[in-house]
């Protein structure tokens, strides 16, 4: 096992660069009552440097999401009676997936049979760079034998509860108590990048594993307990998606993403304190976190 210590960095921006040089990303998120998840992920993607951000969300939620942040654009998706994305949205979603450099699926979308159908189809899209988080992971856990049909290049970002649900659907043995082993085994079983969130987020990459024990693992050292607040995970999803869109490999995007996210949380805690920290504070601190990380050796 290779323990990764160096934090990836984004390349300096060319003087004559334009927004298309920094990635087009699409975030599929939100439902009735969960518009904030979509907006947080979209705003975080902007602050993390994506050139163009589109938030695809149920049509009744769209006015709320759009009003929170004018700098991203939106895509109205057909919805079911409960205000969740319906199966009728699949062609719009596939078009968006083909037009963007990276796609996120999951923040605040809820759970339904239609969402599982949509996710099942996304899994089979070759050359799609896809990050699955939050409700996306809960829908994924209910799809039988999903690693066998996976063609997309995927990052999974479970918290401990989501890890348990994913594990039950894939393994017969009990979940190991050691977080590092959990992330390694899930990454190996699914051939995905896994970022197991929590204190000391673990990022595991199985792609270099030519033999047992050949995987790359990163253990994050930034972050604080104040970040255990609603919406923090949605911010991380937006950050990683933006870094994928800017050309980092999935593993490097996950590593830099969790590092920057934690560092922004630390900077925000210096100003607000841990008790009062909220997700928007993390977003506002992203600019300082990027500037600090780019100058650190």
matplotlib code that plots the C-alpha trace (Angstrom):
import matplotlib.pyplot as plt

x = [0.0, 1.3, 0.4, 0.1, 1.5, 1.8, -1.3, -2.0, -2.2, -4.0, -1.9, -1.5, -4.0, -2.9, -3.1, -5.4, -7.5, -11.3, -14.1, -14.1, -10.6, -11.6, -14.2, -17.9, -19.7, -23.2, -24.6, -27.8, -29.4, -32.3, -36.0, -38.8, -37.5, -33.9, -33.2, -30.3, -28.3, -28.4, -27.4, -24.6, -23.0, -23.3, -21.9, -19.0, -18.2, -17.9, -15.7, -13.5, -12.8, -15.1, -15.5, -19.2, -21.5, -25.0, -27.4, -30.0, -32.9, -36.7, -38.6, -40.6, -37.3, -35.4, -36.6, -35.4, -32.0, -31.5, -32.3, -29.6, -26.7, -26.8, -23.4, -24.5, -27.1, -29.9, -31.6, -35.3, -36.0, -39.4, -40.5, -42.8, -45.7, -43.3, -41.1, -38.2, -36.6, -38.7, -37.7, -38.9, -35.7, -33.3, -32.8, -32.2, -29.7, -27.9, -27.6, -26.1, -23.7, -22.4, -21.9, -20.0, -16.5, -17.8, -21.2, -22.3, -25.4, -27.1, -27.2, -30.8, -32.4, -34.3, -34.9, -37.2, -37.4, -37.1, -33.9, -32.4, -33.3, -31.6, -28.5, -28.4, -28.2, -25.5, -23.4, -23.2, -22.0, -18.5, -16.1, -18.5, -16.7, -19.2, -19.2, -21.9, -22.8, -25.6, -28.9, -27.2, -25.3, -28.4, -30.1, -26.9, -26.9, -30.3, -29.0, -28.1, -24.6, -24.0, -20.1, -20.6, -22.2, -20.1, -18.4, -18.3, -15.2, -16.6, -15.9, -17.9, -18.0, -19.9, -20.1, -20.1, -23.9, -23.8, -20.7, -22.7, -25.5, -23.2, -21.3, -24.4, -25.3, -21.8, -20.2, -21.2, -18.7, -19.2, -17.9, -14.3, -13.9, -10.9, -11.9, -8.9, -9.7, -13.3, -12.3, -9.7, -12.0, -14.9, -12.5, -11.1, -14.6, -16.1, -13.0, -13.9, -12.2, -13.6, -13.5, -14.8, -15.7, -15.2, -12.4, -9.4, -11.2, -9.7, -9.3, -8.5, -7.5, -7.5, -6.4, -2.7, -3.2, -1.4, -1.1, -2.7, -1.7, -0.8, -3.4, -2.9, -4.3, -4.5, -5.5, -6.6, -5.4, -7.4, -10.9, -12.5, -15.7, -17.4, -17.8, -20.2, -23.1, -25.8, -24.6, -20.9, -21.0, -22.8, -20.0, -17.4, -19.3, -19.2, -15.5, -14.4, -16.7, -15.0, -11.5, -12.5, -13.7, -10.4, -8.5, -7.3, -7.5, -10.3, -7.9, -6.1, -9.5, -10.7, -7.4, -7.2, -11.0, -11.0, -7.9, -9.2, -12.6, -11.1, -8.7, -11.6, -13.4, -10.4, -10.2, -13.9, -13.6, -10.9, -13.4, -16.7, -15.8, -16.7, -20.1, -21.4, -19.9, -22.3, -21.8, -21.9, -19.0, -16.9, -17.8, -16.8, -13.4, -12.6, -10.8, -8.4, -7.9, -6.9, -4.6, -2.9, -2.6, -1.1, 1.7, 2.4, 5.3]
y = [0.0, 3.4, 6.2, 9.5, 12.5, 15.2, 17.3, 17.8, 21.4, 23.1, 24.5, 28.3, 29.9, 31.2, 34.9, 34.4, 31.7, 31.6, 30.0, 26.9, 26.1, 25.4, 22.8, 22.4, 20.5, 19.5, 18.8, 16.7, 17.6, 18.8, 18.0, 19.6, 20.7, 20.0, 23.0, 24.1, 20.9, 21.7, 25.4, 24.6, 22.1, 24.5, 27.5, 25.3, 24.2, 27.8, 28.8, 25.7, 27.1, 25.5, 27.6, 26.7, 25.2, 23.9, 22.6, 20.2, 20.1, 19.5, 22.2, 23.3, 23.7, 25.5, 29.1, 28.7, 27.2, 29.9, 32.7, 31.6, 32.0, 33.9, 32.6, 29.1, 28.2, 25.7, 22.8, 22.1, 18.4, 16.6, 15.6, 13.2, 14.0, 14.2, 16.8, 14.4, 13.9, 11.5, 8.9, 11.3, 13.3, 10.6, 12.0, 15.5, 14.1, 12.1, 15.1, 17.1, 14.3, 14.3, 18.0, 18.3, 17.3, 15.9, 15.1, 14.9, 13.0, 12.8, 15.9, 16.2, 14.1, 11.7, 8.0, 6.4, 3.7, 6.3, 7.7, 4.2, 3.7, 7.0, 6.1, 2.6, 4.1, 6.6, 3.8, 2.3, 5.5, 5.1, 8.0, 9.7, 11.1, 10.8, 11.5, 10.0, 11.4, 11.6, 10.3, 9.1, 6.6, 5.4, 4.8, 3.0, 0.7, -0.7, -1.5, -5.2, -6.1, -2.5, -2.9, -5.5, -3.0, 0.0, 1.7, 5.3, 6.6, 7.1, 8.6, 7.6, 9.9, 8.0, 9.1, 6.2, 5.5, 5.5, 3.2, 0.7, 0.6, 0.2, -2.5, -4.6, -4.6, -5.8, -7.9, -11.0, -10.3, -7.6, -4.1, -3.8, -1.5, 0.2, 3.0, 2.7, -1.0, -0.1, 2.4, 0.1, -2.9, -0.9, 0.7, -2.7, -4.3, -1.5, -0.3, 3.3, 6.0, 6.0, 9.1, 7.8, 11.0, 11.8, 12.8, 11.9, 11.3, 8.3, 8.4, 5.0, 4.3, 0.7, 1.4, 0.9, -2.4, -5.0, -7.2, -7.3, -4.3, -2.1, 0.6, 4.3, 5.7, 9.3, 10.2, 13.8, 15.9, 19.1, 19.8, 20.1, 19.0, 22.3, 20.9, 18.2, 20.4, 20.1, 20.9, 20.3, 17.2, 19.0, 21.6, 18.8, 17.3, 20.6, 21.1, 17.7, 18.0, 21.3, 19.8, 16.9, 19.4, 21.3, 18.2, 16.5, 12.7, 11.4, 10.4, 13.8, 15.6, 13.6, 14.2, 17.9, 18.3, 16.8, 18.7, 22.1, 21.4, 20.7, 23.6, 25.9, 24.6, 25.3, 28.9, 29.4, 28.1, 30.6, 33.4, 31.9, 29.3, 25.6, 25.9, 28.5, 27.1, 26.5, 25.2, 28.6, 29.6, 26.8, 28.0, 31.6, 30.3, 28.3, 31.2, 31.6, 27.8, 27.7, 30.6, 29.0, 25.6, 27.0, 28.7, 25.9, 23.7]
z = [0.0, -1.0, 1.5, -0.4, 1.4, -1.3, -2.0, -5.8, -7.1, -9.9, -12.7, -12.9, -15.2, -18.6, -19.2, -22.2, -20.6, -20.9, -18.9, -21.2, -20.1, -16.5, -17.0, -17.6, -14.8, -14.1, -10.6, -10.5, -7.2, -5.1, -4.5, -2.7, 0.7, -0.3, -2.6, -0.4, -1.2, -4.9, -4.4, -1.9, -4.3, -7.2, -5.3, -4.0, -7.6, -8.6, -5.7, -6.5, -10.0, -12.4, -15.5, -16.1, -13.6, -14.4, -11.7, -12.9, -10.5, -10.4, -12.2, -9.1, -7.1, -9.8, -9.0, -5.4, -6.5, -9.2, -6.8, -4.3, -6.8, -10.1, -11.3, -12.2, -14.8, -14.2, -16.0, -15.2, -14.8, -14.9, -11.4, -9.7, -7.3, -4.4, -6.1, -6.9, -10.3, -12.4, -14.9, -17.7, -17.0, -18.3, -21.8, -20.5, -18.0, -20.6, -22.8, -19.9, -19.1, -22.7, -22.7, -19.4, -18.2, -14.9, -13.4, -9.7, -8.7, -5.4, -3.1, -1.8, -4.5, -2.2, -2.9, -5.5, -8.1, -10.9, -9.4, -9.3, -13.0, -13.9, -11.8, -13.3, -16.8, -15.8, -14.5, -18.0, -19.7, -21.0, -20.5, -18.0, -15.0, -12.2, -8.5, -6.4, -3.0, -0.4, -1.6, -4.8, -2.6, -0.9, -4.3, -5.4, -2.4, -3.6, -7.2, -7.4, -8.7, -9.8, -10.0, -12.8, -15.1, -14.2, -17.2, -15.9, -14.1, -10.6, -7.2, -4.1, -1.1, 1.7, 5.3, 7.8, 7.5, 3.7, 3.9, 5.9, 3.4, 0.4, 2.3, 3.0, -0.7, -1.8, 1.0, 3.0, 5.8, 8.4, 7.9, 9.3, 12.3, 10.8, 8.4, 6.2, 5.5, 4.8, 2.1, 0.6, 0.3, -1.2, -3.7, -4.7, -5.0, -7.1, -9.0, -7.9, -6.0, -2.5, -0.1, 3.2, 5.0, 8.7, 11.0, 8.9, 5.6, 3.8, 0.0, -1.7, -5.3, -6.5, -10.0, -9.4, -7.5, -9.7, -6.6, -3.2, -1.2, -4.2, -3.8, -3.1, 0.1, 1.4, 4.9, 5.3, 8.1, 7.7, 9.1, 12.5, 14.4, 13.5, 9.9, 11.2, 10.0, 7.4, 3.9, 4.5, 2.4, -0.4, -0.4, -0.7, -3.7, -5.5, -4.8, -6.1, -9.2, -10.0, -9.7, -11.9, -14.5, -14.4, -15.5, -12.3, -12.2, -10.1, -7.3, -7.3, -7.4, -4.4, -2.5, -3.2, -2.7, 0.8, 1.7, 0.5, 2.0, 5.4, 5.2, 4.3, 7.4, 9.5, 8.2, 8.7, 12.3, 13.0, 12.2, 13.3, 15.9, 15.6, 17.3, 14.8, 11.7, 8.8, 5.3, 3.6, 5.9, 4.3, 0.8, 1.6, 3.0, -0.1, -1.8, 1.2, 1.3, -2.4, -2.0, 1.0, -0.6, -3.8, -1.9, 0.5, -0.4]

ax = plt.figure().add_subplot(projection="3d")
ax.plot(x, y, z, "-o")
ax.set_aspect("equal")
plt.show()
